[in-house]
Amino acid sequence: MKEAILREIGKRIQGRRRQLGYTQEQLAEMMDVSIQMVSNLERDNKAIRIDNLVNLSRILQVSSDYIPTGRGTSGDNTCLAAKLGKLSDADQRMIEMLIDYCINEK
């Protein structure tokens, strides 16, 4: 059971790291931990300490609930905001129009 939980945590860390375009080395530097530590977390060899969880959540722009459970807190749109910020101005306006349309359809 514990191994399965650690495996899922590792997958979420690795997936989000890759989604943001960070290498293990970059993430380790931002967390102020060794590359081996990041590797161990992603390969489910080590459980994460609470202080590292809080720091990692901030760096990966996710709720601290997301890493251990896979669920974000209600209203946590940090990931979406980060993705929107990478779009061109024209694409952002298009997404805003789509959101307005969806809201007005209710």
N, CA and C atoms as an extended XYZ file, in Angstrom:
318
Properties=species:S:1:pos:R:3:atomname:S:1:resname:S:1:resid:I:1 pbc="F F F"
N         0.830       -1.202        0.000 N   MET     1
C         0.000        0.000        0.000 CA  MET     1
C         0.866        1.254        0.000 C   MET     1
N         1.834        1.319        0.917 N   LYS     2
C         2.694        2.492        1.015 CA  LYS     2
C         3.447        2.716       -0.287 C   LYS     2
N         3.907        1.634       -0.928 N   GLU     3
C         4.658        1.754       -2.174 CA  GLU     3
C         3.780        2.342       -3.273 C   GLU     3
N         2.519        1.925       -3.320 N   ALA     4
C         1.598        2.432       -4.340 CA  ALA     4
C         1.356        3.934       -4.155 C   ALA     4
N         1.226        4.361       -2.925 N   ILE     5
C         1.014        5.782       -2.632 CA  ILE     5
C         2.241        6.584       -3.044 C   ILE     5
N         3.433        6.103       -2.666 N   LEU     6
C         4.670        6.797       -3.033 CA  LEU     6
C         4.835        6.845       -4.548 C   LEU     6
N         4.451        5.777       -5.230 N   ARG     7
C         4.559        5.728       -6.692 CA  ARG     7
C         3.679        6.806       -7.321 C   ARG     7
N         2.455        6.951       -6.814 N   GLU     8
C         1.538        7.967       -7.347 CA  GLU     8
C         2.050        9.379       -7.063 C   GLU     8
N         2.591        9.579       -5.881 N   ILE     9
C         3.171       10.886       -5.543 CA  ILE     9
C         4.317       11.194       -6.497 C   ILE     9
N         5.175       10.220       -6.724 N   GLY    10
C         6.304       10.401       -7.642 CA  GLY    10
C         5.853       10.741       -9.049 C   GLY    10
N         4.806       10.086       -9.518 N   LYS    11
C         4.274       10.355      -10.856 CA  LYS    11
C         3.742       11.779      -10.953 C   LYS    11
N         3.051       12.220       -9.901 N   ARG    12
C         2.505       13.581       -9.920 CA  ARG    12
C         3.624       14.622       -9.911 C   ARG    12
N         4.651       14.387       -9.111 N   ILE    13
C         5.784       15.325       -9.066 CA  ILE    13
C         6.462       15.376      -10.426 C   ILE    13
N         6.777       14.223      -10.967 N   GLN    14
C         7.470       14.168      -12.251 CA  GLN    14
C         6.608       14.775      -13.369 C   GLN    14
N         5.336       14.443      -13.382 N   GLY    15
C         4.453       14.964      -14.420 CA  GLY    15
C         4.362       16.474      -14.392 C   GLY    15
N         4.179       17.030      -13.207 N   ARG    16
C         4.059       18.489      -13.096 CA  ARG    16
C         5.384       19.169      -13.409 C   ARG    16
N         6.497       18.561      -12.964 N   ARG    17
C         7.818       19.119      -13.264 CA  ARG    17
C         8.006       19.209      -14.773 C   ARG    17
N         7.683       18.140      -15.460 N   ARG    18
C         7.831       18.113      -16.914 CA  ARG    18
C         6.873       19.084      -17.584 C   ARG    18
N         5.667       19.183      -17.052 N   GLN    19
C         4.672       20.106      -17.598 CA  GLN    19
C         5.192       21.540      -17.563 C   GLN    19
N         5.907       21.878      -16.502 N   LEU    20
C         6.468       23.224      -16.362 CA  LEU    20
C         7.803       23.380      -17.077 C   LEU    20
N         8.328       22.275      -17.611 N   GLY    21
C         9.581       22.334      -18.369 CA  GLY    21
C        10.838       22.370      -17.521 C   GLY    21
N        10.748       21.892      -16.273 N   TYR    22
C        11.913       21.880      -15.396 CA  TYR    22
C        12.630       20.533      -15.495 C   TYR    22
N        13.946       20.589      -15.400 N   THR    23
C        14.723       19.366      -15.256 CA  THR    23
C        14.772       19.008      -13.779 C   THR    23
N        15.204       17.793      -13.481 N   GLN    24
C        15.387       17.428      -12.071 CA  GLN    24
C        16.415       18.342      -11.419 C   GLN    24
N        17.441       18.688      -12.166 N   GLU    25
C        18.482       19.568      -11.627 CA  GLU    25
C        17.926       20.935      -11.271 C   GLU    25
N        17.097       21.491      -12.153 N   GLN    26
C        16.500       22.800      -11.887 CA  GLN    26
C        15.579       22.748      -10.679 C   GLN    26
N        14.770       21.698      -10.610 N   LEU    27
C        13.857       21.564       -9.479 CA  LEU    27
C        14.629       21.416       -8.177 C   LEU    27
N        15.674       20.618       -8.194 N   ALA    28
C        16.498       20.440       -6.992 CA  ALA    28
C        17.084       21.767       -6.537 C   ALA    28
N        17.553       22.549       -7.478 N   GLU    29
C        18.131       23.849       -7.142 CA  GLU    29
C        17.084       24.776       -6.533 C   GLU    29
N        15.891       24.800       -7.130 N   MET    30
C        14.819       25.656       -6.604 CA  MET    30
C        14.376       25.216       -5.215 C   MET    30
N        14.423       23.902       -4.963 N   MET    31
C        14.016       23.370       -3.662 CA  MET    31
C        15.135       23.434       -2.635 C   MET    31
N        16.361       23.677       -3.119 N   ASP    32
C        17.552       23.657       -2.270 CA  ASP    32
C        17.770       22.263       -1.667 C   ASP    32
N        17.641       21.256       -2.534 N   VAL    33
C        17.909       19.870       -2.157 CA  VAL    33
C        18.803       19.262       -3.238 C   VAL    33
N        19.263       18.046       -3.015 N   SER    34
C        20.105       17.384       -4.003 CA  SER    34
C        19.272       16.852       -5.163 C   SER    34
N        19.933       16.661       -6.286 N   ILE    35
C        19.287       16.038       -7.442 CA  ILE    35
C        18.827       14.633       -7.056 C   ILE    35
N        19.631       13.958       -6.254 N   GLN    36
C        19.292       12.611       -5.806 CA  GLN    36
C        17.969       12.610       -5.038 C   GLN    36
N        17.731       13.650       -4.257 N   MET    37
C        16.484       13.756       -3.500 CA  MET    37
C        15.288       13.823       -4.448 C   MET    37
N        15.379       14.678       -5.468 N   VAL    38
C        14.295       14.796       -6.448 CA  VAL    38
C        14.105       13.466       -7.165 C   VAL    38
N        15.190       12.849       -7.554 N   SER    39
C        15.121       11.552       -8.226 CA  SER    39
C        14.455       10.510       -7.333 C   SER    39
N        14.827       10.481       -6.058 N   ASN    40
C        14.223        9.527       -5.115 CA  ASN    40
C        12.728        9.769       -4.948 C   ASN    40
N        12.318       11.023       -4.910 N   LEU    41
C        10.892       11.332       -4.790 CA  LEU    41
C        10.132       10.843       -6.020 C   LEU    41
N        10.693       11.104       -7.191 N   GLU    42
C        10.009       10.732       -8.431 CA  GLU    42
C         9.991        9.215       -8.649 C   GLU    42
N        10.988        8.528       -8.147 N   ARG    43
C        11.064        7.074       -8.338 CA  ARG    43
C        10.479        6.319       -7.153 C   ARG    43
N         9.750        7.002       -6.303 N   ASP    44
C         9.067        6.462       -5.127 CA  ASP    44
C         9.995        5.729       -4.168 C   ASP    44
N        11.231        6.217       -4.063 N   ASN    45
C        12.189        5.642       -3.123 CA  ASN    45
C        12.179        6.337       -1.771 C   ASN    45
N        11.519        7.480       -1.696 N   LYS    46
C        11.590        8.268       -0.468 CA  LYS    46
C        10.294        9.052       -0.287 C   LYS    46
N         9.816        9.108        0.937 N   ALA    47
C         8.644        9.932        1.257 CA  ALA    47
C         9.095       11.385        1.395 C   ALA    47
N         8.190       12.297        1.132 N   ILE    48
C         8.518       13.719        1.192 CA  ILE    48
C         8.218       14.276        2.582 C   ILE    48
N         9.137       15.084        3.086 N   ARG    49
C         8.921       15.754        4.370 CA  ARG    49
C         7.958       16.913        4.161 C   ARG    49
N         7.267       17.293        5.212 N   ILE    50
C         6.237       18.329        5.117 CA  ILE    50
C         6.813       19.664        4.645 C   ILE    50
N         8.001       20.039        5.117 N   ASP    51
C         8.579       21.314        4.682 CA  ASP    51
C         8.913       21.276        3.198 C   ASP    51
N         9.387       20.137        2.711 N   ASN    52
C         9.660       19.993        1.280 CA  ASN    52
C         8.365       19.961        0.471 C   ASN    52
N         7.316       19.385        1.037 N   LEU    53
C         6.020       19.342        0.356 CA  LEU    53
C         5.492       20.749        0.128 C   LEU    53
N         5.556       21.570        1.145 N   VAL    54
C         5.069       22.946        1.038 CA  VAL    54
C         5.889       23.714        0.001 C   VAL    54
N         7.192       23.583        0.059 N   ASN    55
C         8.083       24.259       -0.881 CA  ASN    55
C         7.853       23.762       -2.305 C   ASN    55
N         7.760       22.452       -2.468 N   LEU    56
C         7.554       21.853       -3.782 CA  LEU    56
C         6.214       22.292       -4.375 C   LEU    56
N         5.187       22.338       -3.564 N   SER    57
C         3.868       22.771       -4.041 CA  SER    57
C         3.937       24.194       -4.573 C   SER    57
N         4.637       25.052       -3.874 N   ARG    58
C         4.785       26.446       -4.311 CA  ARG    58
C         5.525       26.497       -5.644 C   ARG    58
N         6.627       25.763       -5.747 N   ILE    59
C         7.441       25.771       -6.962 CA  ILE    59
C         6.672       25.196       -8.152 C   ILE    59
N         5.949       24.116       -7.923 N   LEU    60
C         5.209       23.471       -9.008 CA  LEU    60
C         3.852       24.122       -9.260 C   LEU    60
N         3.526       25.145       -8.466 N   GLN    61
C         2.300       25.916       -8.636 CA  GLN    61
C         1.053       25.035       -8.536 C   GLN    61
N         1.051       24.192       -7.513 N   VAL    62
C        -0.110       23.333       -7.259 CA  VAL    62
C        -0.485       23.449       -5.788 C   VAL    62
N        -1.684       23.033       -5.477 N   SER    63
C        -2.124       22.967       -4.092 CA  SER    63
C        -1.280       21.929       -3.360 C   SER    63
N        -1.018       22.138       -2.100 N   SER    64
C        -0.267       21.135       -1.340 CA  SER    64
C        -1.071       19.849       -1.183 C   SER    64
N        -2.373       19.895       -1.442 N   ASP    65
C        -3.191       18.679       -1.467 CA  ASP    65
C        -2.903       17.838       -2.698 C   ASP    65
N        -2.528       18.486       -3.785 N   TYR    66
C        -2.374       17.783       -5.055 CA  TYR    66
C        -1.280       16.714       -5.015 C   TYR    66
N        -0.140       17.023       -4.455 N   ILE    67
C         0.978       16.072       -4.481 CA  ILE    67
C         0.632       14.773       -3.753 C   ILE    67
N         0.147       14.808       -2.517 N   PRO    68
C        -0.155       13.529       -1.863 CA  PRO    68
C        -1.452       12.859       -2.322 C   PRO    68
N        -2.450       13.642       -2.750 N   THR    69
C        -3.757       13.045       -3.036 CA  THR    69
C        -4.156       13.054       -4.506 C   THR    69
N        -3.545       13.945       -5.285 N   GLY    70
C        -3.937       14.081       -6.680 CA  GLY    70
C        -5.111       15.019       -6.872 C   GLY    70
N        -5.618       15.553       -5.782 N   ARG    71
C        -6.746       16.490       -5.847 CA  ARG    71
C        -6.281       17.866       -5.404 C   ARG    71
N        -6.721       18.866       -6.109 N   GLY    72
C        -6.430       20.236       -5.704 CA  GLY    72
C        -7.545       20.758       -4.836 C   GLY    72
N        -7.298       21.838       -4.165 N   THR    73
C        -8.359       22.443       -3.366 CA  THR    73
C        -9.326       23.152       -4.291 C   THR    73
N       -10.541       23.256       -3.880 N   SER    74
C       -11.568       23.910       -4.672 CA  SER    74
C       -11.163       25.352       -4.948 C   SER    74
N       -11.294       25.756       -6.187 N   GLY    75
C       -10.955       27.127       -6.550 CA  GLY    75
C        -9.477       27.338       -6.827 C   GLY    75
N        -8.672       26.291       -6.805 N   ASP    76
C        -7.241       26.436       -7.064 CA  ASP    76
C        -7.018       26.449       -8.570 C   ASP    76
N        -6.816       27.617       -9.109 N   ASN    77
C        -6.647       27.770      -10.548 CA  ASN    77
C        -5.233       28.191      -10.914 C   ASN    77
N        -4.289       27.935      -10.036 N   THR    78
C        -2.917       28.345      -10.264 CA  THR    78
C        -2.351       27.720      -11.531 C   THR    78
N        -2.595       26.435      -11.729 N   CYS    79
C        -2.080       25.747      -12.921 CA  CYS    79
C        -2.675       26.343      -14.183 C   CYS    79
N        -3.966       26.574      -14.157 N   LEU    80
C        -4.636       27.159      -15.314 CA  LEU    80
C        -4.101       28.556      -15.599 C   LEU    80
N        -3.916       29.344      -14.574 N   ALA    81
C        -3.394       30.700      -14.752 CA  ALA    81
C        -1.995       30.678      -15.352 C   ALA    81
N        -1.168       29.732      -14.912 N   ALA    82
C         0.188       29.624      -15.455 CA  ALA    82
C         0.143       29.279      -16.936 C   ALA    82
N        -0.749       28.382      -17.318 N   LYS    83
C        -0.873       28.015      -18.731 CA  LYS    83
C        -1.387       29.187      -19.560 C   LYS    83
N        -2.385       29.889      -19.033 N   LEU    84
C        -2.927       31.038      -19.761 CA  LEU    84
C        -1.865       32.110      -19.974 C   LEU    84
N        -0.993       32.269      -18.988 N   GLY    85
C         0.062       33.267      -19.087 CA  GLY    85
C         1.051       32.991      -20.201 C   GLY    85
N         1.106       31.767      -20.665 N   LYS    86
C         2.028       31.394      -21.748 CA  LYS    86
C         1.428       31.627      -23.133 C   LYS    86
N         0.138       31.940      -23.193 N   LEU    87
C        -0.525       32.156      -24.476 CA  LEU    87
C        -0.279       33.566      -24.992 C   LEU    87
N        -0.423       33.713      -26.297 N   SER    88
C        -0.322       35.052      -26.890 CA  SER    88
C        -1.522       35.883      -26.434 C   SER    88
N        -1.438       37.198      -26.612 N   ASP    89
C        -2.546       38.080      -26.238 CA  ASP    89
C        -3.814       37.707      -26.993 C   ASP    89
N        -3.669       37.403      -28.275 N   ALA    90
C        -4.838       37.035      -29.085 CA  ALA    90
C        -5.474       35.745      -28.562 C   ALA    90
N        -4.649       34.753      -28.225 N   ASP    91
C        -5.178       33.497      -27.704 CA  ASP    91
C        -5.833       33.696      -26.338 C   ASP    91
N        -5.263       34.572      -25.513 N   GLN    92
C        -5.861       34.852      -24.213 CA  GLN    92
C        -7.235       35.492      -24.377 C   GLN    92
N        -7.363       36.400      -25.339 N   ARG    93
C        -8.667       37.024      -25.592 CA  ARG    93
C        -9.679       35.978      -26.071 C   ARG    93
N        -9.225       35.044      -26.900 N   MET    94
C       -10.111       33.992      -27.393 CA  MET    94
C       -10.598       33.115      -26.237 C   MET    94
N        -9.697       32.742      -25.332 N   ILE    95
C       -10.064       31.935      -24.165 CA  ILE    95
C       -11.023       32.722      -23.276 C   ILE    95
N       -10.758       34.001      -23.098 N   GLU    96
C       -11.648       34.827      -22.279 CA  GLU    96
C       -13.052       34.869      -22.871 C   GLU    96
N       -13.142       34.973      -24.202 N   MET    97
C       -14.453       34.967      -24.855 CA  MET    97
C       -15.152       33.625      -24.652 C   MET    97
N       -14.410       32.542      -24.718 N   LEU    98
C       -14.979       31.213      -24.502 CA  LEU    98
C       -15.503       31.079      -23.070 C   LEU    98
N       -14.735       31.563      -22.111 N   ILE    99
C       -15.166       31.520      -20.713 CA  ILE    99
C       -16.433       32.351      -20.519 C   ILE    99
N       -16.447       33.553      -21.100 N   ASP   100
C       -17.640       34.397      -21.001 CA  ASP   100
C       -18.855       33.684      -21.603 C   ASP   100
N       -18.661       33.047      -22.732 N   TYR   101
C       -19.744       32.311      -23.384 CA  TYR   101
C       -20.265       31.208      -22.451 C   TYR   101
N       -19.342       30.436      -21.873 N   CYS   102
C       -19.737       29.327      -20.980 CA  CYS   102
C       -20.488       29.838      -19.754 C   CYS   102
N       -20.046       30.944      -19.203 N   ILE   103
C       -20.706       31.527      -18.021 CA  ILE   103
C       -22.114       31.989      -18.379 C   ILE   103
N       -22.256       32.625      -19.521 N   ASN   104
C       -23.557       33.173      -19.930 CA  ASN   104
C       -24.540       32.092      -20.357 C   ASN   104
N       -24.068       30.890      -20.674 N   GLU   105
C       -24.936       29.805      -21.079 CA  GLU   105
C       -25.651       29.159      -19.893 C   GLU   105
N       -25.186       29.388      -18.684 N   LYS   106
C       -25.778       28.746      -17.491 CA  LYS   106
C       -27.070       29.366      -17.089 C   LYS   106
